[in-house]
């Protein structure tokens, strides 16, 4: 599961580098959790951070 392109581009437009970096960090964290095998936990964390 990747960060939807629309949210990613909105992030870039709204706060440029800081938001882009944050979006990439969230996506990287999710991918690491998926690789580690805790997919459901990763999805919950991702959705919580996305809603914030």
N, CA, C and O atoms as a GROMACS GRO file, in nm:
protein
  208
    1UNK      N    1   0.086  -0.118   0.000
    1UNK     CA    2   0.000   0.000   0.000
    1UNK      C    3   0.090   0.124   0.000
    1UNK      O    4   0.177   0.138   0.085
    2UNK      N    5   0.068   0.211  -0.094
    2UNK     CA    6   0.148   0.331  -0.104
    2UNK      C    7   0.060   0.453  -0.082
    2UNK      O    8  -0.062   0.448  -0.098
    3UNK      N    9   0.124   0.561  -0.045
    3UNK     CA   10   0.054   0.687  -0.027
    3UNK      C   11  -0.008   0.727  -0.160
    3UNK      O   12   0.063   0.734  -0.261
    4UNK      N   13  -0.139   0.753  -0.163
    4UNK     CA   14  -0.203   0.790  -0.289
    4UNK      C   15  -0.133   0.912  -0.352
    4UNK      O   16  -0.092   1.005  -0.282
    5UNK      N   17  -0.121   0.910  -0.483
    5UNK     CA   18  -0.051   1.015  -0.555
    5UNK      C   19  -0.110   1.153  -0.527
    5UNK      O   20  -0.036   1.250  -0.513
    6UNK      N   21  -0.242   1.162  -0.519
    6UNK     CA   22  -0.307   1.290  -0.493
    6UNK      C   23  -0.263   1.348  -0.358
    6UNK      O   24  -0.233   1.467  -0.349
    7UNK      N   25  -0.259   1.265  -0.254
    7UNK     CA   26  -0.215   1.312  -0.123
    7UNK      C   27  -0.067   1.350  -0.125
    7UNK      O   28  -0.026   1.447  -0.061
    8UNK      N   29   0.010   1.275  -0.198
    8UNK     CA   30   0.153   1.303  -0.208
    8UNK      C   31   0.177   1.438  -0.275
    8UNK      O   32   0.256   1.519  -0.227
    9UNK      N   33   0.108   1.463  -0.387
    9UNK     CA   34   0.126   1.591  -0.457
    9UNK      C   35   0.070   1.707  -0.377
    9UNK      O   36   0.126   1.816  -0.379
   10UNK      N   37  -0.040   1.684  -0.307
   10UNK     CA   38  -0.096   1.789  -0.220
   10UNK      C   39   0.003   1.822  -0.110
   10UNK      O   40   0.020   1.939  -0.073
   11UNK      N   41   0.068   1.722  -0.057
   11UNK     CA   42   0.168   1.742   0.046
   11UNK      C   43   0.283   1.827  -0.007
   11UNK      O   44   0.332   1.917   0.062
   12UNK      N   45   0.326   1.799  -0.127
   12UNK     CA   46   0.436   1.875  -0.187
   12UNK      C   47   0.395   2.021  -0.205
   12UNK      O   48   0.473   2.112  -0.176
   13UNK      N   49   0.274   2.042  -0.252
   13UNK     CA   50   0.229   2.179  -0.277
   13UNK      C   51   0.210   2.259  -0.149
   13UNK      O   52   0.243   2.377  -0.145
   14UNK      N   53   0.158   2.195  -0.046
   14UNK     CA   54   0.123   2.270   0.074
   14UNK      C   55   0.242   2.314   0.157
   14UNK      O   56   0.246   2.428   0.202
   15UNK      N   57   0.337   2.228   0.177
   15UNK     CA   58   0.450   2.266   0.262
   15UNK      C   59   0.584   2.226   0.202
   15UNK      O   60   0.684   2.214   0.273
   16UNK      N   61   0.586   2.208   0.074
   16UNK     CA   62   0.708   2.178   0.000
   16UNK      C   63   0.792   2.069   0.065
   16UNK      O   64   0.743   1.958   0.087
   17UNK      N   65   0.915   2.099   0.094
   17UNK     CA   66   1.010   1.997   0.138
   17UNK      C   67   0.972   1.928   0.268
   17UNK      O   68   0.984   1.806   0.279
   18UNK      N   69   0.925   2.004   0.367
   18UNK     CA   70   0.892   1.945   0.498
   18UNK      C   71   0.781   1.842   0.485
   18UNK      O   72   0.791   1.733   0.541
   19UNK      N   73   0.675   1.875   0.412
   19UNK     CA   74   0.564   1.782   0.396
   19UNK      C   75   0.601   1.664   0.309
   19UNK      O   76   0.560   1.550   0.336
   20UNK      N   77   0.678   1.690   0.207
   20UNK     CA   78   0.722   1.581   0.120
   20UNK      C   79   0.805   1.481   0.200
   20UNK      O   80   0.788   1.360   0.188
   21UNK      N   81   0.896   1.533   0.281
   21UNK     CA   82   0.980   1.448   0.364
   21UNK      C   83   0.895   1.367   0.461
   21UNK      O   84   0.920   1.248   0.482
   22UNK      N   85   0.796   1.431   0.521
   22UNK     CA   86   0.707   1.363   0.614
   22UNK      C   87   0.628   1.252   0.544
   22UNK      O   88   0.614   1.142   0.596
   23UNK      N   89   0.576   1.282   0.425
   23UNK     CA   90   0.500   1.183   0.348
   23UNK      C   91   0.588   1.064   0.312
   23UNK      O   92   0.544   0.949   0.321
   24UNK      N   93   0.710   1.091   0.272
   24UNK     CA   94   0.802   0.982   0.238
   24UNK      C   95   0.839   0.900   0.361
   24UNK      O   96   0.854   0.778   0.352
   25UNK      N   97   0.853   0.965   0.477
   25UNK     CA   98   0.884   0.893   0.600
   25UNK      C   99   0.768   0.801   0.639
   25UNK      O  100   0.790   0.688   0.682
   26UNK      N  101   0.644   0.850   0.625
   26UNK     CA  102   0.528   0.765   0.656
   26UNK      C  103   0.524   0.645   0.564
   26UNK      O  104   0.499   0.533   0.608
   27UNK      N  105   0.549   0.668   0.435
   27UNK     CA  106   0.546   0.559   0.339
   27UNK      C  107   0.658   0.459   0.368
   27UNK      O  108   0.637   0.338   0.362
   28UNK      N  109   0.777   0.509   0.401
   28UNK     CA  110   0.890   0.420   0.432
   28UNK      C  111   0.860   0.338   0.557
   28UNK      O  112   0.893   0.219   0.562
   29UNK      N  113   0.799   0.400   0.658
   29UNK     CA  114   0.764   0.328   0.781
   29UNK      C  115   0.665   0.216   0.751
   29UNK      O  116   0.678   0.105   0.802
   30UNK      N  117   0.567   0.246   0.667
   30UNK     CA  118   0.468   0.146   0.631
   30UNK      C  119   0.534   0.029   0.558
   30UNK      O  120   0.504  -0.087   0.588
   31UNK      N  121   0.621   0.059   0.465
   31UNK     CA  122   0.689  -0.047   0.390
   31UNK      C  123   0.775  -0.132   0.483
   31UNK      O  124   0.778  -0.255   0.469
   32UNK      N  125   0.844  -0.069   0.577
   32UNK     CA  126   0.925  -0.145   0.674
   32UNK      C  127   0.838  -0.239   0.757
   32UNK      O  128   0.875  -0.353   0.782
   33UNK      N  129   0.721  -0.190   0.800
   33UNK     CA  130   0.630  -0.274   0.878
   33UNK      C  131   0.578  -0.391   0.795
   33UNK      O  132   0.564  -0.502   0.846
   34UNK      N  133   0.549  -0.365   0.669
   34UNK     CA  134   0.502  -0.473   0.581
   34UNK      C  135   0.611  -0.578   0.565
   34UNK      O  136   0.583  -0.698   0.571
   35UNK      N  137   0.734  -0.534   0.544
   35UNK     CA  138   0.846  -0.627   0.530
   35UNK      C  139   0.865  -0.709   0.658
   35UNK      O  140   0.895  -0.828   0.652
   36UNK      N  141   0.849  -0.644   0.772
   36UNK     CA  142   0.864  -0.713   0.901
   36UNK      C  143   0.748  -0.808   0.930
   36UNK      O  144   0.758  -0.892   1.020
   37UNK      N  145   0.640  -0.796   0.856
   37UNK     CA  146   0.529  -0.889   0.871
   37UNK      C  147   0.414  -0.841   0.956
   37UNK      O  148   0.317  -0.915   0.975
   38UNK      N  149   0.420  -0.721   1.008
   38UNK     CA  150   0.308  -0.671   1.090
   38UNK      C  151   0.222  -0.575   1.008
   38UNK      O  152   0.212  -0.456   1.039
   39UNK      N  153   0.162  -0.629   0.904
   39UNK     CA  154   0.086  -0.547   0.809
   39UNK      C  155  -0.032  -0.478   0.874
   39UNK      O  156  -0.054  -0.359   0.849
   40UNK      N  157  -0.110  -0.547   0.956
   40UNK     CA  158  -0.228  -0.484   1.015
   40UNK      C  159  -0.189  -0.370   1.108
   40UNK      O  160  -0.256  -0.267   1.111
   41UNK      N  161  -0.081  -0.387   1.183
   41UNK     CA  162  -0.033  -0.280   1.271
   41UNK      C  163   0.016  -0.162   1.187
   41UNK      O  164  -0.010  -0.046   1.220
   42UNK      N  165   0.085  -0.191   1.079
   42UNK     CA  166   0.135  -0.086   0.992
   42UNK      C  167   0.020  -0.007   0.931
   42UNK      O  168   0.027   0.116   0.922
   43UNK      N  169  -0.085  -0.075   0.889
   43UNK     CA  170  -0.200  -0.007   0.830
   43UNK      C  171  -0.267   0.083   0.933
   43UNK      O  172  -0.308   0.195   0.899
   44UNK      N  173  -0.279   0.038   1.056
   44UNK     CA  174  -0.340   0.119   1.161
   44UNK      C  175  -0.257   0.244   1.189
   44UNK      O  176  -0.312   0.353   1.204
   45UNK      N  177  -0.126   0.229   1.195
   45UNK     CA  178  -0.037   0.344   1.218
   45UNK      C  179  -0.047   0.441   1.102
   45UNK      O  180  -0.055   0.562   1.122
   46UNK      N  181  -0.046   0.389   0.981
   46UNK     CA  182  -0.053   0.473   0.862
   46UNK      C  183  -0.182   0.554   0.859
   46UNK      O  184  -0.179   0.674   0.834
   47UNK      N  185  -0.294   0.489   0.885
   47UNK     CA  186  -0.422   0.558   0.883
   47UNK      C  187  -0.432   0.661   0.994
   47UNK      O  188  -0.490   0.768   0.975
   48UNK      N  189  -0.376   0.631   1.110
   48UNK     CA  190  -0.375   0.726   1.221
   48UNK      C  191  -0.294   0.850   1.186
   48UNK      O  192  -0.338   0.962   1.211
   49UNK      N  193  -0.177   0.830   1.127
   49UNK     CA  194  -0.092   0.943   1.089
   49UNK      C  195  -0.155   1.022   0.975
   49UNK      O  196  -0.143   1.144   0.971
   50UNK      N  197  -0.220   0.954   0.884
   50UNK     CA  198  -0.284   1.020   0.772
   50UNK      C  199  -0.399   1.108   0.818
   50UNK      O  200  -0.422   1.216   0.763
   51UNK      N  201  -0.472   1.062   0.919
   51UNK     CA  202  -0.586   1.137   0.970
   51UNK      C  203  -0.544   1.258   1.053
   51UNK      O  204  -0.622   1.351   1.070
   52UNK      N  205  -0.422   1.257   1.103
   52UNK     CA  206  -0.375   1.367   1.190
   52UNK      C  207  -0.351   1.494   1.114
   52UNK      O  208  -0.312   1.595   1.172
   0.00000   0.00000   0.00000
